[in-house]
Amino acid sequence: MNTQQQSTTNTLPPAVIIPAPALQPITTTLSTNPISLPLDGYSRASQLMPFLPIGLSTLWKWAKNGSFPAPVKLSSTVTAWRNQDVHQWFKDQYTPINMPASNDDHNNGGVA
């Protein structure tokens, strides 16, 4: 057996090259109208959740203990919140409080 025959019998078949699929750029479309909570009307819990920094069970717990506006029963199966009440709650949460800064001379070095 000559060397040419040996090399052809011990070689693997040619590899099949499958091209990778073309990658598409990730496009994020920014909405020109961002989602917002209407000023009037009513919203269900699922509609409020995107605007709240809490979970659903906390929403119900806070509504029950008075930390969040109370919902209104619209029918035997529908409970919703007045959007005006929710907007007022947001304003109350983020209204700056007039407290002295911790580096204020009148604060005697205490924590604000």
N, C-alpha and C positions, 0 to 999 in steps of 0.2 A: 504494500500500500504506500503510495507516495504521499508526500506532505500536503499536497494540494487537496487530495481526497480527505485526509484527516481533518483539516481545518474546516472544510465545508460540512462535514458530518457532525462536528461538535459545536457548531455555531447556532445561536438562537434565531428564530425568525425575526424579520425586521420589526421594529417597534412601530406601533400605530400611534401617531400623535394626534390627540384630540385637542383642538384649540379651546381655551377657556372662553366662557361667554363674555361678551363685551360688558364691562361695568358701566352702569348708568350713574351719572352724578346725582347725589342726594339733593333734592330741591325742597326747600321749605318755603311754603307760600305763606306770607304774612297777610293776614286778613286786614283789609282797610277798615273794617268795622269790627273792632274787638268785642268779644262777648261782654255784656254788662247786665247788671241786675236792673230791671225796669224800676222807675221811681214809684209808679202806681201799680195797683193790682195785687195779686197774691202769687206766692211761689211755694211749691211743694219742697220737701226736704231734699229730694234728689236734684232740684234746680238750684238750691242754695249751696250745696256742698262744694262746687268749684270755687266759691268765693270765701269759704270759711277755712281757717287754719286748724280745724278740729275734725274728728270723725263723726259718723252718723250717731253712734251711741252717745257720744258726748253732747251732741246737739240736743238730743231728747232729754238727757240728764240736766243740762243747763236750762232748757225750757221749763222743766219741771221745778227746778229749785230757784228760778227767777234770775239766773245769770244771763239769760237770752230771752228775747221777747216770747210771750206765750203764743202758741199757734191757735188758729181759729178752725173750728170744725165746720166745714162747708156742707157736708152731708154725712151719712152714716159711715161712708168709706173714704172720704176725702178730708184730709187735714192740711192746712197751708198756713203760711205766715204772711202778714201784711208787709208788702215791700217797704212801705214808709217806716214801719217799726224797725225793720232790719237795717235800713239806711241810718236811722237815728242811732241804733246800737253801734254801728260802725263809727259814726261821728263821736259818740261817747267814749269808745275804746281808744281812739287815736287823737283825742284832744289833749294838747300839752297841758300839764299841770304846773302851776307856778310854785316850783320848789327851788330852794337855793341850790346852786351847784356845789359839789363836794369841795371845791377849792375856794368857795366864797368865804370871806373873812368873818361874816356874821354867822356862819354855820359852825364855828368852833371846831373845825376839822372833822365833823361827823360825816356820815355817808348820806347823800341826798336820796 
